[in-house]
Amino acid sequence: MTDYTWHTPDPVTQPEFYADVPVKRLIAWVVDTILVVVLCLLILPFTAFTGIFFFPFLMLVVGFVYRVLTIAGGSATWGMRLVAIEFRTASGQRFDLPMAFLHTLGFSLSCAFFLVQIASMIFMLTTPRAQGITDHLLGTVAINRRAAT
């Protein structure tokens, strides 16, 4: 057994891990939003089209489940995989189900409050590790996947 401790990459000595991450997160968010809309439209007939009346709630639930399951399954949503980024914990590990749930909960809560979401975007653009508010609270980062392998 080694005493080596995994951690998140240092943005000063390993900047390639964080290069263009805020832009990639935005592209991933757009792709993921489109995927959730498509999933909700596919679900709509199974609600006898009554889902039209609660479509925003349907989007919230489907989006939450989509994010938790895809992040738990590969430490990235499908949109994040498309742009080659993934989440890592403070110890450098990929997300498990509990961490995926907590991160998605934090993301959902920050989206619910406009000023919190704006602050989170400012953090992503100005902090060395491009972390949003949820990332700061959980000690997580989004990094470039190619740099991680």
N, C-alpha and C positions, 0 to 999 in steps of 0.2 A: 504494500500500500504506500502510495506516495503522499507527501505533504503538500503537493501542488494544489493551489486553490484556483478554481476557475473564476473569472470575473468578466465584466463587460470590457470591451476594448477601450483603450485610452484614445480620446479624440485627437490628442496632440501627436502621439507617436504612431497611431494607426488611423489616420483620417479617412482612409479608403472605406472603412466600415460605415461611415456616416455621410459620405459624399452623396448629395442629391436626395437624401432620405425625405426631407419635407415635401419635395415635389412628387416623389414616388408615393408617399402616403396619400397625397391629394388625388393622384391618378387612381390609386387602389380604392380610395373611398368612392370615387365616381363609378368605377367598374362594379364594386360591391353593391352600390345603391341600385344600379341597373339590374344586376342579378336578383336582388331582393324584389324589385318591382316585377320582374318576369316571374319569379316564384309565386308572388302574390296573385298575379293574373292567372297563373295556372291553377291555383287553389280556389279562385273565385267561383268557378262552376260547381265545385263541391260544397259550397255554402248556399246553393240554390240562388246565387247572385245576391244574397242578403249581405254578403261581405262588402258590397258597395257602400252600405250605410256605416260601416265601421272600418273602412279601408285604412285610415291612418293607424288605428290600433292593430290591425292585421299586419301592416308593414312593421310596426314596432316589435311585435312578437316574432314574426318570421325573421326579421333582421337580427334580433337578439339571439335566437336559436342558431341561425346561420353563422353568426360571428363566433359564438361559443364553440360550436362543433368543428368549424373549419380551423379555428386557432388551436383548439385542443388537439386536432388531428395532425397538424404540421407546423404549429407555431406561426401560422400566417393564414389569412383569408385567401380566397382564390384570386382576388384582385392584387393582394400583396405578393402572391406567388408569381403573378404575371409580370410584375415590375421587379422581382427578385429581391424582396426584403422580407425579414422575419423578425419576430419578437424574441427577446432573450431576457431572462431574469437577471437580478443583480449578481448572481453567481455564474452567469453565462450559460445557464441551461435553457433548453426550449421549454415553452409553456406546457403545463399539464392541464387537466380539466379544471381544477379549482382556480388556477391562475387565469386561465382563459375566461372563466366566469367573472372573476373579480375585475379583470381588465375591461371586459365588455360592459359590466355594470357601471364602472367608472366612465367609460366612453359614453354610454347612454345617458347618464346623469349630466355629464358635461354638455352633451348636445341639447338637453332639455332647457338649459339656461344659456341664453345668447351671450351674455358677457363672459361667462366661464369658458364657453367655446372660443370666443375671440382671444381671451387670455391664453388658452391652451395653444392656439395657433401662433400667437406671438412667442410663447415659450419654445415651440418647435423651430421657429425661425431664428431665435437668438441664443439658445443654449448650446453649449459645445456638443452635446450628445443628441440634439434635436428632439428632446423629450417634451411631450405634452404634460398637462397637469396630472392626468392619471398615471403616466409613466413616472413622474417625480414621486407621487404618493406611493406607488408600488415598487419603485426602484428598478423599473424595466426600461428597455430600450428597443428601438427598431433599428436593425442594421442591414447592410447589404448582404445578401445571401452568398454571392460569389466570393466576397471577401472573407466570409465565415468558413468556407470549406477549404 
